[in-house]
Amino acid sequence: MCELIQSDDEGRRYFAIVHQLQSYFFWDFDLNPKDFPPVRDRKLEEVKPLLALLSRGNMLEKRGTLLRHFGVKLEGPPGKAWLPAIQAAVLSWNPTIKINAVCVLGMIEEDPEVWRFANYPFSQRKQALETHFKNREALRKEPRPLTPARLQELWKDLDSDNQTTSYTAMQALLEAPQSTVAWFRQHLQEPPPGAGPDPKRCAVLIKDLASPMFKVRAHATEELKKMGPGVNDGRSREVRAIQVLEYMPGPEARAFLEELAAGPADNALTHEAQSALRRLKRFWQW
């Protein structure tokens, strides 16, 4: 970054300052692509320590570093402990503080809709955010819990090889987070050894589906059909259940995912849960 800013090419300096710094942090760091070399070098020396700090970590950590530079008191690692300071910073008159704080709030709360409040007038922003979070909590509550019979039906549909049936079941489970998590805690577990098709045999057949020879593809298709539902494309009820937990808002689903991810290392369900948590982390810490 510093090399680009110090470049003799104004286009490269413009790219670094406008398309990188301003686009990511909503601040030009008091740098200007048209500055004369002595002025540019003096300004760059002043912000070099901050740029060095911003070169480390993910975007959540980087935004936290920038907010600390502006005087926002963020204690400890990124997390819920930051919320009081971030909620206060969201109300700042300074656009750099305000917009970065809104981004951090959306990351911590895992709520992309928070971004739209960045441009609300100062007098309306606090009330609008409070109303938004209140309505969000209300939506997370089930108006009527799913009955055991309905849950059993959806659990069965989750294992269907018909995508419409399985995806409809996933959507119904997502709309009832409390009932779903409670059911999954009782029923979601690694199938015992020998309970299903041989995974090595499945892997070979699935690989054969991509064979250039029609005979090989046809044979693999027929063999996979004989093995029953949940084999094609490597999808199973357990994998879809993990996907439901991954897409489900609220702390209960995340807590259960973390419990599953801490399971035995040789457990396929453990690996699926770990993959889901990695995807969530990448998504919310851009």
Number of C-alpha atoms within 10 A of each C-alpha: 17 16 10 16 22 17 16 12 11 16 13 18 23 19 16 23 22 18 13 15 18 15 12 14 19 16 19 18 16 11 21 17 21 12 13 10 13 9 12 17 15 10 16 18 11 12 14 13 10 14 18 11 13 17 11 11 12 12 20 19 18 21 21 23 20 21 23 14 12 12 11 18 15 18 12 8 10 15 15 11 13 19 17 11 15 26 17 13 22 25 22 15 11 11 15 17 25 22 23 26 28 22 24 30 24 17 22 19 17 17 15 13 9 19 17 10 18 19 12 13 12 14 9 12 16 17 10 15 18 11 11 15 14 11 11 14 10 11 11 15 13 13 10 8 15 19 10 11 9 12 19 14 12 21 23 14 20 25 22 21 19 12 12 11 15 21 16 14 22 22 14 17 24 20 19 18 23 18 18 24 24 13 17 18 11 8 12 17 14 12 12 7 8 8 8 12 15 11 12 9 12 19 13 11 21 20 12 19 18 12 14 9 10 12 11 14 18 13 14 21 16 11 15 20 14 11 14 13 15 22 22 16 12 11 14 17 20 22 18 19 21 24 16 22 26 19 15 21 18 16 9 14 22 20 13 18 21 15 13 21 21 13 15 11 10 8 14 17 21 22 17 20 26 20 15 20 18 11 12 15 13 11 11 17 18 11
